[in-house]
Amino acid sequence: MTAEADLTEARKARIRLMFERIVNHGELDLADTVFAPDFHWPQFDLHGPDGVKTWVSRLRHAFPDVEDTVEEQIAEGSVVMTRVTLRGTQSGPWGALPASDRRAEFPAIGIDRFRGELVVERFSLFDMADAMRQLGHTDLAVAASRR
């Protein structure tokens, strides 16, 4: 394997680590080994590994039994795209959504840009409409769609 192929595989493994250990098991300190100090997640205006820890803590508070399963990864250059399936029971508030005590399963896609072996930027897409429907937040989904 070439050095470039080795780096690509190492980057994909770091993203799997994020889902399999940081998100699924709450091993927040591992964020320091995956995300650069100047990491930025523009969608949520999160910065550095501490921003990731904050986001994961909120997700795990809302979905204590959260399980992200990596379904597929594609890497090119400094970018890794990962498709996951998120499963969990919403037993706590999730943003403005009150706890529903209902289980949901929905896809998400993350696009991570690396510098070396650390993530410096993340963009993600969630099927929020389907997640809200599964969680019973149908009134909010209808209201959001009318904007």
GUPARO-407995 format. One record per atom (N, C-alpha, C): residue in one letter; x, y, z. Coordinates in steps of 0.05 Angstrom, whole numbers, padded with zeros to 5 digits. Atoms other than C-alpha are relative to their C-alpha. Layout:
# residues N
(site "A",(X,Y,Z))
...
END
This chain:
# residues 147
(site "M",(00017,-00023,00000))
(site "M",(00000,00000,00000))
(site "M",(00018,00025,00000))
(site "T",(-00015,-00025,00001))
(site "T",(00025,00070,-00016))
(site "T",(-00005,00017,00025))
(site "A",(00003,-00018,-00023))
(site "A",(00034,00125,00036))
(site "A",(-00026,00015,-00002))
(site "E",(00026,-00014,00004))
(site "E",(-00026,00161,00006))
(site "E",(-00023,-00017,00007))
(site "A",(00022,00018,-00006))
(site "A",(-00070,00100,00011))
(site "A",(-00001,-00006,00030))
(site "D",(-00001,00004,-00029))
(site "D",(-00046,00089,00083))
(site "D",(-00014,00024,00014))
(site "L",(00011,-00024,-00012))
(site "L",(-00065,00161,00100))
(site "L",(-00031,00000,-00004))
(site "T",(00029,00001,00006))
(site "T",(-00134,00153,00067))
(site "T",(-00013,-00020,00019))
(site "E",(00012,00020,-00018))
(site "E",(-00148,00090,00108))
(site "E",(00001,00010,00029))
(site "A",(-00002,-00010,-00027))
(site "A",(-00123,00124,00172))
(site "A",(-00022,00022,00004))
(site "R",(00021,-00020,-00003))
(site "R",(-00171,00182,00159))
(site "R",(-00028,-00013,00003))
(site "K",(00026,00014,-00003))
(site "K",(-00230,00135,00148))
(site "K",(-00003,-00012,00027))
(site "A",(00001,00012,-00027))
(site "A",(-00212,00099,00212))
(site "A",(-00006,00020,00022))
(site "R",(00005,-00021,-00020))
(site "R",(-00212,00164,00251))
(site "R",(-00030,00008,00001))
(site "I",(00029,-00006,00001))
(site "I",(-00283,00179,00227))
(site "I",(-00016,-00023,00012))
(site "R",(00014,00023,-00013))
(site "R",(-00306,00109,00246))
(site "R",(00003,00001,00030))
(site "L",(-00005,-00003,-00028))
(site "L",(-00274,00121,00314))
(site "L",(-00020,00021,00012))
(site "M",(00019,-00020,-00009))
(site "M",(-00317,00183,00321))
(site "M",(-00027,-00012,00005))
(site "F",(00027,00011,-00002))
(site "F",(-00381,00145,00309))
(site "F",(-00001,-00023,00020))
(site "E",(00001,00024,-00015))
(site "E",(-00364,00079,00342))
(site "E",(00008,00003,00029))
(site "R",(-00008,-00003,-00027))
(site "R",(-00331,00104,00405))
(site "R",(-00008,00027,00013))
(site "I",(00007,-00026,-00012))
(site "I",(-00343,00179,00415))
(site "I",(-00030,00002,00002))
(site "V",(00030,-00003,00000))
(site "V",(-00417,00180,00395))
(site "V",(-00012,-00024,00015))
(site "N",(00014,00024,-00011))
(site "N",(-00438,00108,00412))
(site "N",(00006,-00005,00029))
(site "H",(-00008,00007,-00027))
(site "H",(-00399,00101,00477))
(site "H",(00006,00024,00018))
(site "G",(-00005,-00024,-00016))
(site "G",(-00390,00173,00500))
(site "G",(00029,00003,00008))
(site "E",(-00029,-00003,-00007))
(site "E",(-00313,00168,00500))
(site "E",(00009,00028,-00011))
(site "L",(-00004,-00027,00010))
(site "L",(-00309,00244,00492))
(site "L",(00029,00008,-00003))
(site "D",(-00028,-00008,00001))
(site "D",(-00235,00251,00506))
(site "D",(00014,-00008,-00027))
(site "L",(-00011,00008,00026))
(site "L",(-00221,00215,00440))
(site "L",(-00003,00021,-00021))
(site "A",(00004,-00022,00019))
(site "A",(-00246,00277,00404))
(site "A",(00027,00016,-00003))
(site "D",(-00026,-00014,00002))
(site "D",(-00177,00307,00420))
(site "D",(00019,-00014,-00019))
(site "T",(-00018,00015,00019))
(site "T",(-00145,00253,00376))
(site "T",(-00011,00000,-00028))
(site "V",(00012,00001,00027))
(site "V",(-00193,00262,00317))
(site "V",(-00002,00028,-00012))
(site "F",(00006,-00027,00010))
(site "F",(-00207,00337,00312))
(site "F",(00023,00019,00007))
(site "A",(-00021,-00020,-00004))
(site "A",(-00156,00393,00304))
(site "A",(-00009,00022,00019))
(site "P",(00007,-00022,-00018))
(site "P",(-00153,00450,00354))
(site "P",(-00016,00022,-00014))
(site "D",(00014,-00020,00016))
(site "D",(-00178,00496,00298))
(site "D",(-00023,-00011,-00016))
(site "F",(00022,00012,00014))
(site "F",(-00233,00449,00276))
(site "F",(-00025,00018,00001))
(site "H",(00024,-00016,00001))
(site "H",(-00298,00483,00255))
(site "H",(-00023,-00016,-00013))
(site "W",(00024,00012,00011))
(site "W",(-00368,00455,00244))
(site "W",(-00020,00023,-00004))
(site "P",(00016,-00024,00005))
(site "P",(-00403,00514,00211))
(site "P",(-00030,-00002,00006))
(site "Q",(00029,00003,-00004))
(site "Q",(-00474,00486,00215))
(site "Q",(-00009,00006,00028))
(site "F",(00007,-00003,-00028))
(site "F",(-00473,00487,00290))
(site "F",(00018,00020,00014))
(site "D",(-00020,-00019,-00010))
(site "D",(-00418,00540,00299))
(site "D",(00015,-00012,00023))
(site "L",(-00016,00014,-00020))
(site "L",(-00377,00490,00338))
(site "L",(00030,00002,-00007))
(site "H",(-00028,-00003,00005))
(site "H",(-00302,00497,00346))
(site "H",(00016,-00019,00017))
(site "G",(-00019,00017,-00014))
(site "G",(-00245,00450,00365))
(site "G",(-00013,-00025,00011))
(site "P",(00011,00025,-00012))
(site "P",(-00252,00383,00399))
(site "P",(-00021,00005,00021))
(site "D",(00021,-00006,-00020))
(site "D",(-00292,00416,00455))
(site "D",(-00027,00004,-00012))
(site "G",(00025,-00003,00014))
(site "G",(-00345,00435,00405))
(site "G",(-00013,-00027,-00007))
(site "V",(00010,00027,00006))
(site "V",(-00351,00362,00384))
(site "V",(-00010,-00013,00025))
(site "K",(00009,00011,-00025))
(site "K",(-00355,00341,00456))
(site "K",(-00027,00011,00009))
(site "T",(00025,-00012,-00007))
(site "T",(-00411,00390,00468))
(site "T",(-00023,-00012,-00017))
(site "W",(00021,00011,00018))
(site "W",(-00450,00365,00407))
(site "W",(-00007,-00029,00008))
(site "V",(00005,00028,-00007))
(site "V",(-00441,00292,00426))
(site "V",(-00014,-00003,00027))
(site "S",(00014,00001,-00026))
(site "S",(-00461,00305,00498))
(site "S",(-00030,00006,-00002))
(site "R",(00028,-00007,00004))
(site "R",(-00525,00338,00475))
(site "R",(-00015,-00022,-00014))
(site "L",(00012,00022,00014))
(site "L",(-00540,00282,00427))
(site "L",(-00005,-00024,00018))
(site "R",(00002,00023,-00018))
(site "R",(-00527,00229,00480))
(site "R",(-00020,00006,00023))
(site "H",(00020,-00007,-00020))
(site "H",(-00571,00267,00530))
(site "H",(-00028,-00005,-00012))
(site "A",(00026,00004,00013))
(site "A",(-00628,00266,00480))
(site "A",(-00005,-00029,-00007))
(site "F",(00002,00028,00008))
(site "F",(-00614,00195,00457))
(site "F",(00020,-00017,00015))
(site "P",(-00020,00015,-00016))
(site "P",(-00579,00157,00513))
(site "P",(00008,-00027,-00012))
(site "D",(-00006,00025,00012))
(site "D",(-00582,00093,00473))
(site "D",(00009,00003,-00029))
(site "V",(-00007,-00006,00028))
(site "V",(-00556,00125,00409))
(site "V",(00020,-00021,-00011))
(site "E",(-00018,00018,00013))
(site "E",(-00522,00079,00360))
(site "E",(00003,00010,-00029))
(site "D",(-00007,-00007,00027))
(site "D",(-00489,00105,00297))
(site "D",(00014,-00023,-00013))
(site "T",(-00012,00021,00014))
(site "T",(-00473,00051,00247))
(site "T",(00012,00010,-00026))
(site "V",(-00013,-00009,00025))
(site "V",(-00423,00067,00192))
(site "V",(-00009,-00020,-00022))
(site "E",(00010,00016,00022))
(site "E",(-00454,00042,00127))
(site "E",(00019,00000,-00024))
(site "E",(-00016,-00003,00024))
(site "E",(-00406,00068,00075))
(site "E",(00019,00024,00004))
(site "Q",(-00019,-00022,00000))
(site "Q",(-00344,00112,00068))
(site "Q",(00013,00002,-00027))
(site "I",(-00014,-00006,00025))
(site "I",(-00314,00145,00007))
(site "I",(00020,00022,00006))
(site "A",(-00021,-00020,-00005))
(site "A",(-00249,00184,00009))
(site "A",(00014,00008,-00025))
(site "E",(-00016,-00010,00023))
(site "E",(-00214,00228,-00041))
(site "E",(00016,00024,00010))
(site "G",(-00016,-00022,-00009))
(site "G",(-00156,00273,-00026))
(site "G",(-00002,00003,00030))
(site "S",(00002,-00005,-00029))
(site "S",(-00166,00306,00042))
(site "S",(-00028,-00002,00011))
(site "V",(00028,00001,-00008))
(site "V",(-00241,00292,00045))
(site "V",(-00009,-00029,00003))
(site "V",(00013,00026,-00005))
(site "V",(-00278,00232,00075))
(site "V",(-00030,00005,00003))
(site "M",(00029,-00001,-00002))
(site "M",(-00352,00223,00064))
(site "M",(-00009,-00026,00013))
(site "T",(00009,00024,-00015))
(site "T",(-00387,00176,00112))
(site "T",(-00030,00001,00002))
(site "R",(00029,00003,-00003))
(site "R",(-00459,00151,00109))
(site "R",(-00005,-00018,00024))
(site "V",(00006,00015,-00024))
(site "V",(-00486,00127,00176))
(site "V",(-00030,-00003,00003))
(site "T",(00028,00002,-00009))
(site "T",(-00552,00103,00204))
(site "T",(00000,00005,00030))
(site "L",(00002,-00006,-00029))
(site "L",(-00570,00134,00271))
(site "L",(-00025,-00013,00010))
(site "R",(00023,00012,-00013))
(site "R",(-00616,00095,00317))
(site "R",(00001,00008,00029))
(site "G",(00001,-00007,-00028))
(site "G",(-00640,00116,00385))
(site "G",(-00028,00007,00009))
(site "T",(00025,-00008,-00013))
(site "T",(-00696,00131,00433))
(site "T",(00003,00028,00011))
(site "Q",(-00002,-00028,-00009))
(site "Q",(-00708,00205,00446))
(site "Q",(-00013,00002,00027))
(site "S",(00011,-00002,-00027))
(site "S",(-00716,00206,00521))
(site "S",(00007,00026,00014))
(site "G",(-00006,-00027,-00010))
(site "G",(-00690,00277,00530))
(site "G",(-00005,00020,-00022))
(site "P",(00005,-00020,00020))
(site "P",(-00699,00343,00494))
(site "P",(00023,00000,-00021))
(site "W",(-00020,-00001,00022))
(site "W",(-00664,00349,00426))
(site "W",(-00004,00027,-00013))
(site "G",(00004,-00027,00009))
(site "G",(-00655,00422,00410))
(site "G",(-00026,00010,00012))
(site "A",(00026,-00010,-00009))
(site "A",(-00725,00452,00414))
(site "A",(-00021,-00022,00002))
(site "L",(00019,00022,-00001))
(site "L",(-00758,00384,00410))
(site "L",(-00001,-00013,00027))
(site "P",(00002,00014,-00026))
(site "P",(-00785,00356,00475))
(site "P",(00003,-00030,-00002))
(site "A",(-00003,00029,00000))
(site "A",(-00771,00284,00495))
(site "A",(-00026,-00013,-00010))
(site "S",(00023,00014,00010))
(site "S",(-00818,00236,00459))
(site "S",(-00002,-00028,00010))
(site "D",(-00002,00028,-00008))
(site "D",(-00796,00169,00487))
(site "D",(-00006,-00019,-00023))
(site "R",(00004,00017,00024))
(site "R",(-00801,00143,00416))
(site "R",(00028,-00006,-00013))
(site "R",(-00024,00008,00014))
(site "R",(-00748,00107,00376))
(site "R",(00000,00008,-00029))
(site "A",(-00002,-00008,00028))
(site "A",(-00723,00131,00309))
(site "A",(00025,-00012,-00012))
(site "E",(-00023,00010,00016))
(site "E",(-00676,00106,00255))
(site "E",(00000,00017,-00025))
(site "F",(-00001,-00017,00024))
(site "F",(-00652,00154,00202))
(site "F",(00029,00003,-00009))
(site "P",(-00027,-00002,00012))
(site "P",(-00593,00165,00155))
(site "P",(00012,00028,00005))
(site "A",(-00015,-00025,-00002))
(site "A",(-00540,00219,00161))
(site "A",(00025,-00004,-00018))
(site "I",(-00025,00000,00016))
(site "I",(-00481,00238,00117))
(site "I",(00018,00021,00012))
(site "G",(-00020,-00019,-00010))
(site "G",(-00418,00271,00143))
(site "G",(00022,00003,-00021))
(site "I",(-00022,-00006,00019))
(site "I",(-00366,00304,00099))
(site "I",(00021,00014,00017))
(site "D",(-00022,-00009,-00017))
(site "D",(-00300,00314,00136))
(site "D",(00024,00007,-00016))
(site "R",(-00025,-00008,00014))
(site "R",(-00240,00353,00111))
(site "R",(00023,-00002,00021))
(site "F",(-00023,00005,-00017))
(site "F",(-00173,00334,00140))
(site "F",(00024,00018,-00007))
(site "R",(-00027,-00011,00004))
(site "R",(-00106,00367,00149))
(site "R",(00018,-00021,00015))
(site "G",(-00015,00022,-00012))
(site "G",(-00058,00310,00160))
(site "G",(-00019,-00022,00009))
(site "E",(00018,00021,-00011))
(site "E",(-00093,00260,00205))
(site "E",(-00023,00011,00017))
(site "L",(00020,-00012,-00017))
(site "L",(-00139,00310,00240))
(site "L",(-00022,00014,-00017))
(site "V",(00023,-00013,00014))
(site "V",(-00208,00335,00219))
(site "V",(00001,00030,00006))
(site "V",(00000,-00029,-00004))
(site "V",(-00209,00411,00208))
(site "V",(-00027,00012,-00006))
(site "E",(00027,-00010,00006))
(site "E",(-00280,00419,00181))
(site "E",(-00019,-00023,-00005))
(site "R",(00021,00021,00003))
(site "R",(-00345,00380,00181))
(site "R",(-00025,00013,-00010))
(site "F",(00027,-00007,00010))
(site "F",(-00410,00386,00143))
(site "F",(-00017,-00025,00002))
(site "S",(00016,00024,-00003))
(site "S",(-00468,00339,00157))
(site "S",(-00029,00005,-00010))
(site "L",(00028,-00001,00009))
(site "L",(-00537,00324,00129))
(site "L",(-00015,-00022,00015))
(site "F",(00018,00018,-00014))
(site "F",(-00593,00291,00169))
(site "F",(-00027,00001,-00013))
(site "D",(00027,00000,00010))
(site "D",(-00661,00270,00145))
(site "D",(-00018,00008,00024))
(site "M",(00014,-00010,-00023))
(site "M",(-00693,00314,00198))
(site "M",(-00031,-00004,-00001))
(site "A",(00029,00003,00003))
(site "A",(-00764,00310,00170))
(site "A",(-00008,-00028,00008))
(site "D",(00007,00028,-00007))
(site "D",(-00764,00234,00175))
(site "D",(00005,-00006,00029))
(site "A",(-00006,00004,-00028))
(site "A",(-00731,00235,00243))
(site "A",(-00023,00012,00017))
(site "M",(00022,-00013,-00015))
(site "M",(-00784,00284,00269))
(site "M",(-00026,-00016,-00002))
(site "R",(00024,00016,00004))
(site "R",(-00840,00242,00240))
(site "R",(00001,-00025,00017))
(site "Q",(-00003,00024,-00016))
(site "Q",(-00813,00179,00273))
(site "Q",(-00002,00005,00030))
(site "L",(00000,-00006,-00028))
(site "L",(-00806,00214,00339))
(site "L",(-00026,00012,00009))
(site "G",(00026,-00010,-00007))
(site "G",(-00877,00239,00336))
(site "G",(-00003,00030,00001))
(site "H",(00001,-00029,00001))
(site "H",(-00861,00312,00325))
(site "H",(-00012,00010,-00026))
(site "T",(00012,-00005,00026))
(site "T",(-00908,00317,00266))
(site "T",(-00010,00029,-00002))
(site "D",(00010,-00028,00002))
(site "D",(-00938,00385,00284))
(site "D",(00024,00019,-00006))
(site "L",(-00023,-00016,00005))
(site "L",(-00868,00415,00285))
(site "L",(00010,-00004,-00029))
(site "A",(-00009,00006,00028))
(site "A",(-00850,00381,00218))
(site "A",(-00018,00015,-00019))
(site "V",(00018,-00014,00018))
(site "V",(-00912,00410,00185))
(site "V",(00005,00030,00001))
(site "A",(-00005,-00029,-00003))
(site "A",(-00898,00480,00213))
(site "A",(00026,00007,-00013))
(site "A",(-00026,-00006,00012))
(site "A",(-00826,00477,00191))
(site "A",(-00001,00000,-00031))
(site "S",(00002,00003,00029))
(site "S",(-00846,00456,00121))
(site "S",(-00015,00024,-00013))
(site "R",(00016,-00023,00010))
(site "R",(-00891,00518,00114))
(site "R",(00016,00026,-00001))
(site "R",(-00017,-00024,-00001))
(site "R",(-00834,00568,00123))
(site "R",(00007,00009,-00028))
END
